[in-house]
Amino acid sequence: MPAAFYDDEGNHLKACTKCKITQPVTEYYRHTAGVTKDGLQPRCRACTLANYREQNARRAKKRKQRTYKLSPHHVEWIREQQHKLSTRQTAKAFAEKFHAMKINPVTVHRIFTGELHPTPEQQQNKLDKTTISIYDVLERVENITGSVEDYIETLSDKKIKY
């Protein structure tokens, strides 16, 4: 770590460890007392700020990638609020109850309707309403044991998409 020095003209200078440019000591931040001989950071202000910007960008990217998965306890609590509070009020109350987590009102609505984390009843209703392609039916016929006619008769005509 190069220490600050005086040149022939009496200017107080220091060389940056990152960019290797010799600059006046006014271009360096102070360092904690006793860490360096001259009491200045080893990198110049421009290199230090560039490093901070890079770290912040990297951390922001990680923060954006971080997702909080809802536990069954969270989902159950949200369902309990369905007829008590509106979706916005539920999202706000969720953030107050579970301090580190925030939830979007759209997510609350999707839990209420069963699009996310459906209950077994909601899942069965969803399966009853879905349609199956005739090609999928024909592929499944190969894997079943028993009569093909019996399998096709168990499917309602409304469920099969031709």
C-alpha positions as CSV (number, residue, x, y, z in Angstrom):
1,M,0.0,0.0,0.0
2,P,1.9,3.1,-1.1
3,A,1.9,6.0,1.4
4,A,1.5,9.6,0.5
5,F,4.6,11.5,-0.3
6,Y,5.8,15.0,-1.2
7,D,7.2,15.6,-4.7
8,D,10.0,18.0,-5.6
9,E,7.6,21.0,-5.8
10,G,6.2,20.3,-2.4
11,N,2.8,18.8,-3.6
12,H,1.3,16.2,-1.3
13,L,0.7,13.2,-3.6
14,K,-0.4,9.5,-3.5
15,A,-0.6,6.7,-6.0
16,C,-3.9,4.8,-6.3
17,T,-3.6,1.0,-5.9
18,K,-6.3,0.4,-8.5
19,C,-5.7,2.8,-11.4
20,K,-2.0,3.5,-10.5
21,I,-2.4,7.2,-11.2
22,T,-0.6,9.6,-8.8
23,Q,-2.9,12.3,-7.6
24,P,-3.1,15.0,-4.9
25,V,-4.2,13.6,-1.5
26,T,-7.4,15.7,-1.8
27,E,-8.5,13.0,-4.3
28,Y,-8.5,10.3,-1.5
29,Y,-10.9,9.6,1.3
30,R,-9.7,9.5,4.9
31,H,-9.2,6.1,6.4
32,T,-9.8,4.9,9.9
33,A,-7.1,6.0,12.3
34,G,-4.2,3.7,12.7
35,V,-5.0,1.5,9.6
36,T,-2.7,3.2,7.2
37,K,0.4,5.3,7.8
38,D,-0.9,8.3,6.0
39,G,-4.5,8.0,7.2
40,L,-5.9,7.8,3.6
41,Q,-7.7,5.1,1.7
42,P,-5.5,3.2,-0.7
43,R,-7.8,3.9,-3.7
44,C,-8.6,7.3,-5.1
45,R,-12.2,8.7,-4.9
46,A,-13.0,7.8,-8.5
47,C,-12.0,4.1,-8.0
48,T,-13.7,3.9,-4.7
49,L,-17.0,5.3,-6.1
50,A,-16.8,3.0,-9.1
51,N,-16.3,0.0,-6.7
52,Y,-19.4,1.1,-4.6
53,R,-21.5,1.5,-7.8
54,E,-20.5,-2.0,-9.0
55,Q,-21.3,-3.5,-5.6
56,N,-24.7,-1.8,-5.4
57,A,-25.6,-3.0,-8.9
58,R,-24.6,-6.5,-8.0
59,R,-26.6,-6.4,-4.8
60,A,-29.6,-4.9,-6.4
61,K,-29.6,-7.7,-9.0
62,K,-29.5,-10.2,-6.1
63,R,-32.3,-8.3,-4.3
64,K,-34.5,-8.5,-7.4
65,Q,-33.9,-12.2,-7.8
66,R,-34.8,-12.9,-4.2
67,T,-38.3,-14.2,-3.8
68,Y,-40.1,-15.1,-0.7
69,K,-42.0,-18.3,-0.9
70,L,-45.3,-18.4,1.0
71,S,-45.5,-21.2,3.5
72,P,-48.7,-23.0,4.2
73,H,-49.1,-21.0,7.3
74,H,-49.0,-17.7,5.3
75,V,-51.5,-19.0,2.7
76,E,-53.8,-20.2,5.4
77,W,-53.7,-16.8,7.1
78,I,-54.5,-15.1,3.8
79,R,-57.5,-17.4,3.2
80,E,-58.8,-16.6,6.7
81,Q,-59.0,-13.0,5.7
82,Q,-61.0,-13.6,2.6
83,H,-64.4,-12.5,3.8
84,K,-63.1,-10.2,6.5
85,L,-60.8,-7.8,4.5
86,S,-60.5,-6.7,1.0
87,T,-57.5,-7.8,-1.1
88,R,-55.6,-4.6,-0.5
89,Q,-56.3,-4.6,3.2
90,T,-55.2,-8.2,3.4
91,A,-51.9,-7.4,1.6
92,K,-51.3,-4.5,4.0
93,A,-52.2,-6.6,7.1
94,F,-49.9,-9.3,5.8
95,A,-47.0,-6.9,5.6
96,E,-47.7,-5.8,9.2
97,K,-48.1,-9.3,10.6
98,F,-45.1,-10.8,8.8
99,H,-42.6,-8.0,9.0
100,A,-40.0,-9.1,6.5
101,M,-42.4,-9.9,3.8
102,K,-44.6,-7.9,1.5
103,I,-47.2,-9.3,-0.8
104,N,-48.9,-7.9,-3.8
105,P,-52.7,-7.5,-3.8
106,V,-52.8,-9.4,-7.1
107,T,-51.2,-12.4,-5.3
108,V,-53.8,-12.2,-2.6
109,H,-56.6,-12.2,-5.2
110,R,-55.0,-15.2,-6.9
111,I,-54.9,-17.1,-3.6
112,F,-58.5,-16.1,-2.9
113,T,-59.6,-17.4,-6.3
114,G,-57.5,-20.6,-6.2
115,E,-55.1,-19.7,-9.0
116,L,-52.2,-19.8,-6.6
117,H,-52.0,-22.4,-3.8
118,P,-55.4,-24.0,-4.5
119,T,-57.2,-26.0,-1.9
120,P,-58.1,-29.6,-2.8
121,E,-61.6,-28.6,-3.6
122,Q,-60.5,-25.7,-5.8
123,Q,-58.0,-28.1,-7.5
124,Q,-60.7,-30.7,-8.2
125,N,-63.1,-28.0,-9.6
126,K,-60.3,-26.8,-11.8
127,L,-59.7,-30.4,-13.1
128,D,-63.4,-30.8,-13.7
129,K,-63.5,-27.6,-15.8
130,T,-60.3,-28.3,-17.9
131,T,-60.6,-29.8,-21.3
132,I,-58.4,-32.5,-22.7
133,S,-57.1,-32.7,-26.3
134,I,-58.3,-35.7,-28.2
135,Y,-54.6,-36.4,-28.9
136,D,-53.8,-36.6,-25.2
137,V,-56.7,-39.0,-24.7
138,L,-55.3,-41.2,-27.4
139,E,-51.9,-41.2,-25.8
140,R,-53.3,-42.1,-22.4
141,V,-55.2,-45.0,-23.9
142,E,-51.9,-46.8,-24.5
143,N,-51.0,-46.7,-20.8
144,I,-54.3,-47.9,-19.3
145,T,-55.3,-51.4,-18.6
146,G,-58.8,-52.5,-19.5
147,S,-61.2,-51.6,-22.2
148,V,-60.5,-48.5,-24.3
149,E,-64.3,-48.0,-24.7
150,D,-64.8,-47.9,-21.0
151,Y,-62.1,-45.3,-20.6
152,I,-63.5,-43.0,-23.3
153,E,-67.0,-43.4,-21.8
154,T,-65.8,-42.2,-18.4
155,L,-64.7,-38.9,-20.0
156,S,-67.5,-36.4,-20.7
157,D,-67.9,-34.9,-24.1
158,K,-67.5,-31.4,-22.6
159,K,-64.0,-32.3,-21.4
160,I,-62.6,-33.4,-24.7
161,K,-61.4,-30.8,-27.2
162,Y,-61.6,-32.0,-30.8
